């Protein structure tokens, strides 16, 4: 059985849309569109979510980890996601 997308998105859909409209950089807009999609969609597998969003499963996993560890700021940063040793 496939893994479900299970993490809490703190921002409302309206907040995500407003933030997306402010973005001038395409990669930030794509991440916010993906987050809006997940907020609107319930009970979806990670595979289906990545297919519908047209991003790879691995990229989606990275974005999920960025959001969980750093919130919306962590998701929108372009800094590499480095683990502390």
Secondary structure as the mmCIF struct_conf table of DSSP 4:
data_model
#
loop_
_struct_conf.conf_type_id
_struct_conf.id
_struct_conf.beg_label_comp_id
_struct_conf.beg_label_asym_id
_struct_conf.beg_label_seq_id
_struct_conf.end_label_comp_id
_struct_conf.end_label_asym_id
_struct_conf.end_label_seq_id
HELX_LH_PP_P HELX_LH_PP_P1 UNK A 2 UNK A 3
STRN STRN1 UNK A 4 UNK A 4
BEND BEND1 UNK A 11 UNK A 11
HELX_RH_AL_P HELX_RH_AL_P1 UNK A 13 UNK A 22
BEND BEND2 UNK A 25 UNK A 25
HELX_RH_AL_P HELX_RH_AL_P2 UNK A 26 UNK A 40
BEND BEND3 UNK A 43 UNK A 43
STRN STRN2 UNK A 45 UNK A 45
HELX_RH_AL_P HELX_RH_AL_P3 UNK A 46 UNK A 53
TURN_TY1_P TURN_TY1_P1 UNK A 54 UNK A 54
HELX_RH_AL_P HELX_RH_AL_P4 UNK A 57 UNK A 76
BEND BEND4 UNK A 79 UNK A 79
HELX_LH_PP_P HELX_LH_PP_P2 UNK A 82 UNK A 84
#
